[in-house]
């Protein structure tokens, strides 16, 4: 099995728990306005690598991966779901913790459900990006509807797989209080939720757009501060607690 790999990182620190070997796969159907890796959008680009080649690289640094493991990200790794399934199965045979960093958008393709479930069968943790809870705002931001993404989140929870939710806070775009509360209420119903990361929007990827000759749609939008991200996280937690409290109250009435 051959995959198209944009790049690898030997000791990643932001792609799951612990130090991780990170595989950035090529191809993504979304066009997020704040994406800082537009060079991963195109399919079948980058270096062609086999599962065994990646495992050889991983094993070369495995002694440093205590508490960590292997993460597949992108781009959108589930565009190469069969390859990720084989890679994760090989990793699990060696006792390596596996993390899938995904937007969940490929769940919109019913024909891929079986292959994606094969990936999930060897996945210890899913890091799921929810770009926006509002369908229209999500479409404006990414070019795609979010219905399949939200269904995928519920599917992950139903399968009992640990999940981290990530949300990028973009001033004036993803930071309105009603949407943050709604996001919290939604994720409050995900029983395998283990963490919520609110990431401040930054402009570090703008040079890539210039190099690729692509327009940067958020030009002029200021970076978000850590304080703004923390405040947004508090609002999300408020919505989450509302959902949990309502469910507890409903169970008591039964």
VENPE-V139206 format. One record per residue. N is the residue number from 1. PHI is phi in degrees with one decimal (999 if undefined). NEAR is the number of other C-alpha atoms within 12 Angstrom. D_CENTER is the distance of its C-alpha to the mean C-alpha in Angstrom with 1 decimal. Layout:
N|PHI|NEAR|D_CENTER + N|PHI|NEAR|D_CENTER
This chain:
1|999|19|23.5 + 2|-111.5|23|22.5 + 3|-118.0|35|19.1 + 4|-97.5|35|18.6 + 5|-111.5|38|17.2 + 6|-69.4|32|16.7 + 7|-170.3|27|17.1 + 8|-130.0|28|16.8 + 9|-130.5|27|16.8 + 10|-73.5|29|19.2 + 11|-134.5|29|18.5 + 12|-73.3|26|15.1 + 13|-117.6|20|15.0 + 14|-122.8|21|11.6 + 15|-119.5|34|9.2 + 16|122.7|38|10.3 + 17|-69.8|32|13.9 + 18|70.9|23|16.8 + 19|-80.9|28|17.4 + 20|-135.8|35|15.3 + 21|-86.5|42|16.0 + 22|-113.7|39|13.1 + 23|-110.9|44|13.3 + 24|-95.1|42|12.1 + 25|-92.8|43|12.9 + 26|-83.9|36|14.6 + 27|104.3|32|14.2 + 28|-156.8|35|12.1 + 29|-83.8|30|13.7 + 30|-93.1|34|12.3 + 31|-130.0|32|14.2 + 32|-63.3|34|12.6 + 33|-61.2|34|15.6 + 34|-102.8|39|14.1 + 35|-55.3|36|12.2 + 36|-100.7|25|13.6 + 37|-128.5|32|13.3 + 38|-62.8|33|15.4 + 39|-73.2|31|17.1 + 40|-102.7|34|14.4 + 41|-66.7|31|14.9 + 42|-74.4|24|17.9 + 43|-74.7|27|18.2 + 44|53.4|21|20.4 + 45|-123.9|21|20.7 + 46|89.2|24|20.6 + 47|-87.5|21|22.1 + 48|-82.9|22|22.8 + 49|-133.3|28|22.3 + 50|-90.5|20|23.1 + 51|-58.7|26|21.6 + 52|-65.2|21|24.6 + 53|-66.1|21|24.3 + 54|-66.6|39|20.8 + 55|-64.8|30|22.1 + 56|-64.2|19|25.1 + 57|-63.5|24|23.2 + 58|-60.0|34|21.2 + 59|-64.9|23|24.4 + 60|-68.8|15|26.0 + 61|-121.6|23|24.0 + 62|-60.5|27|23.4 + 63|-64.1|18|26.0 + 64|-94.0|20|23.9 + 65|-95.3|28|20.8 + 66|-60.3|18|22.4 + 67|80.7|20|19.9 + 68|-120.4|31|17.1 + 69|161.1|41|16.3 + 70|-113.1|52|14.3 + 71|-123.6|44|10.7 + 72|-106.2|49|9.7 + 73|-138.7|43|7.5 + 74|-167.2|40|9.0 + 75|46.3|41|9.9 + 76|-118.2|41|8.4 + 77|-59.9|44|9.4 + 78|-76.7|42|10.6 + 79|-70.2|41|13.1 + 80|-120.0|34|14.8 + 81|-60.5|38|14.3 + 82|-64.6|26|17.9 + 83|-65.3|32|17.5 + 84|-62.9|46|14.5 + 85|-59.6|33|16.5 + 86|-66.5|31|19.5 + 87|-65.6|42|17.9 + 88|-65.9|38|16.4 + 89|-63.9|27|19.8 + 90|-66.1|29|21.6 + 91|-65.6|33|19.7 + 92|-65.0|23|20.4 + 93|-62.1|14|24.0 + 94|-101.2|19|24.2 + 95|75.1|21|22.7 + 96|-91.7|30|19.5 + 97|-66.9|35|16.6 + 98|-116.7|45|13.5 + 99|-132.1|43|9.8 + 100|-105.6|48|7.3 + 101|-102.1|39|3.9 + 102|-141.3|47|3.4 + 103|-87.6|45|4.6 + 104|79.1|44|7.3 + 105|-66.7|40|9.9 + 106|-70.2|36|11.9 + 107|-66.8|32|13.1 + 108|-70.0|23|15.5 + 109|-95.5|21|17.4 + 110|-57.6|15|19.6 + 111|-66.6|12|20.9 + 112|-93.6|20|17.7 + 113|-57.2|25|17.4 + 114|-63.1|18|19.7 + 115|-68.3|24|17.9 + 116|-64.4|35|14.4 + 117|-64.0|26|16.3 + 118|-64.3|22|17.8 + 119|-59.2|38|14.5 + 120|-63.3|39|13.8 + 121|-64.2|26|17.4 + 122|-120.9|32|16.7 + 123|-109.2|38|13.3 + 124|-86.7|34|13.9 + 125|-147.3|38|10.6 + 126|-110.9|44|7.3 + 127|-100.0|39|4.6 + 128|-107.9|44|3.6 + 129|-87.1|38|3.9 + 130|-108.6|47|7.6 + 131|-71.3|47|9.5 + 132|-160.9|41|12.8 + 133|-81.1|37|14.6 + 134|-80.2|30|17.6 + 135|-59.1|23|17.7 + 136|-68.4|18|20.0 + 137|-67.1|24|18.3 + 138|-65.1|31|15.0 + 139|-64.7|22|17.0 + 140|-65.0|24|18.8 + 141|-77.2|29|15.7 + 142|-121.3|29|13.8 + 143|87.3|20|16.6 + 144|-134.5|29|15.2 + 145|-75.6|31|15.9 + 146|-103.1|31|13.4 + 147|-59.3|26|15.6 + 148|-66.1|24|14.0 + 149|-64.5|33|10.5 + 150|-68.0|33|12.5 + 151|-64.1|28|14.5 + 152|-65.3|35|11.7 + 153|-57.6|39|10.8 + 154|-65.9|27|14.5 + 155|-65.1|27|14.8 + 156|-59.4|38|12.6 + 157|-63.1|27|14.8 + 158|-63.0|19|17.9 + 159|-82.5|23|17.4 + 160|77.8|21|17.3 + 161|-95.2|31|14.2 + 162|-58.1|31|13.0 + 163|-138.1|38|9.8 + 164|-110.6|34|8.4 + 165|-100.1|41|7.5 + 166|-123.7|36|6.8 + 167|-140.2|36|9.1 + 168|-87.4|39|10.8 + 169|-90.9|38|14.5 + 170|-110.3|35|16.6 + 171|-54.0|25|20.3 + 172|78.1|20|21.9 + 173|-123.9|32|18.8 + 174|-123.1|38|16.3 + 175|-114.7|36|18.7 + 176|-72.9|25|21.3 + 177|-60.3|26|22.3 + 178|-58.9|19|22.5 + 179|-69.1|31|18.9 + 180|-65.0|35|17.7 + 181|-63.6|30|20.1 + 182|-64.3|30|19.0 + 183|-62.1|41|15.3 + 184|-61.3|37|16.9 + 185|-63.5|26|19.1 + 186|-66.1|32|16.5 + 187|-71.2|41|14.4 + 188|-64.3|32|17.8 + 189|-94.0|29|18.4 + 190|-96.3|34|15.6 + 191|-70.5|25|17.8 + 192|-102.2|26|15.4 + 193|-62.7|29|13.5 + 194|-118.8|23|14.0 + 195|-162.0|27|12.6 + 196|-129.2|32|11.7 + 197|-113.5|31|10.8 + 198|-103.6|37|12.2 + 199|-101.7|31|12.0 + 200|-66.6|28|15.2 + 201|-58.9|31|15.2 + 202|-133.4|25|17.0 + 203|-112.9|24|19.0 + 204|-67.4|18|18.9 + 205|-91.6|24|17.6 + 206|-62.2|28|20.6 + 207|-62.8|19|22.8 + 208|-65.3|20|20.7 + 209|-63.0|25|21.4 + 210|-61.7|17|25.0 + 211|-65.8|14|25.2 + 212|-89.2|17|23.7 + 213|71.9|12|26.0 + 214|-105.6|19|23.3 + 215|-72.6|19|23.8 + 216|-102.1|25|21.5 + 217|-70.9|20|21.2 + 218|-102.7|25|20.7 + 219|-57.6|20|23.7 + 220|96.3|14|25.6 + 221|-78.0|20|22.8 + 222|-73.6|19|23.1 + 223|-61.2|26|20.4 + 224|-83.3|26|19.5 + 225|-92.8|20|21.2 + 226|-62.0|20|20.1 + 227|-66.2|15|22.6 + 228|-64.8|26|21.1 + 229|-64.5|30|17.6 + 230|-64.4|22|19.5 + 231|-65.5|23|21.6 + 232|-65.5|36|18.7 + 233|-62.2|33|17.2 + 234|-62.6|23|20.7 + 235|-66.6|27|20.8 + 236|-59.3|38|17.7 + 237|-64.0|29|19.3 + 238|-63.4|26|22.5 + 239|-64.1|27|21.1 + 240|-60.3|28|19.6 + 241|-65.4|23|23.0 + 242|-61.0|23|24.8 + 243|-63.3|25|23.0 + 244|-64.1|22|23.8 + 245|-63.4|18|27.3 + 246|-65.6|17|28.0 + 247|-68.7|19|26.9 + 248|-63.9|15|29.2 + 249|-63.2|12|32.0 + 250|-65.8|11|31.7 + 251|-66.3|10|31.9 + 252|-66.2|9|35.0 + 253|-77.8|8|36.7 + 254|-71.3|7|36.4
